[in-house]
Amino acid sequence: MKPPSSLPVIGISMGDPAGIGPEILLKALNDPGIYAVCRPLIIGDSHILKKALDHLGFPHHLHIIDEPGQGYFRFNTVDMIDIPLLNRLNFTPGLACMETGTAMQEYVIKGIDLALDGKIDGLVTCPITKTALKLAGSDFHGHTELLAHKTGTKDYAMMLAGKTLRVVLTTIHIPLAQVPASLTREGLIRKIRLTHTSLKSRFNIKEPRIAVAGLNPHSGEASMFGREEEDLILPAVRASNAEGMNVHGPLPPDTVFYHAVQGRYDAVVCMYHDQGLIPFKLIHFKDGVNTTLGLPIIRTSVDHGTAYDIAWKGIADPSSLMEAIKMAAFQADNAKTLQ
């Protein structure tokens, strides 16, 4: 077992204070196993976290610090950087408002700055809501856009990862009708390349095997059901192979995930949001992790939302957050190995 001082420092932004973020965060830190893989540092509001501690009945002590180097990083002590932007008397669980939107964005920005400055080794984000961000006048729809802007990243991709399946999304939050026109050969090559390099550098897979799903049923069936496979996807796969990557496709979407789960592929590059997330969440509904590829910092997140319907009721499941913390620590260890 590594000595505590050698474990990566993982910042965890509290997410939407009105959602389940504070609860799952404290439940995750109530497991000593988290402290065996990293030194967790919370970025959030101490008033809200104290309220959550009282609500859950946990005996943890809040240790407010200014810099990660001041942390104790020991079980039953919650080290945190305090950003007190909310009035807890006016705070309403389960309700989005301008104040919570401003607060949740500031937590993430502080985490990004700490990661860019090398003061933390990775950032884990608890869930936020687009509604509150909009009420706060934010220019961003969610974490990914904010992370890309703050880090100056142009090429990035969303990967959903679990122990059994990893999927990478070529397009994300756009209407299904817009997907075909959004696909380009060059864009697909960039996503495949990001997947390849990230599997090597972040997941320590020496020779990644990547599957690329088709867009249409039966991958177009020799262009009978669409030409995207012949015109875009196949040329991108061939170009990626010419760069030395081990890429297969376009493969029929109704069978490719089965073969990936059986261990034939290390990741599946998908054409649109639900194509990848439906099979992924069928398998990893509780323990799936969202990680952003292409950033200069390590970032993981839960793969679920703020769950206002069960917020502050003490029943939220921390499994996804716990896996996100462990994955951030794992990626940080791999990054140090490559330095």
Helices and strands as residue ranges (DSSP letters): G 4-6, E 9-13, H 21-29, H 32-37, E 39-44, H 46-56, E 61-65, G 68-70, E 77-82, H 98-116, E 122-125, H 130-135, H 143-151, E 157-161, E 166-169, G 176-178, H 179-182, H 185-201, E 209-213, G 217-220, H 228-228, I 229-233, H 234-242, E 246-251, H 253-261, E 267-270, H 273-284, E 289-293, E 299-302, G 308-310, H 319-338
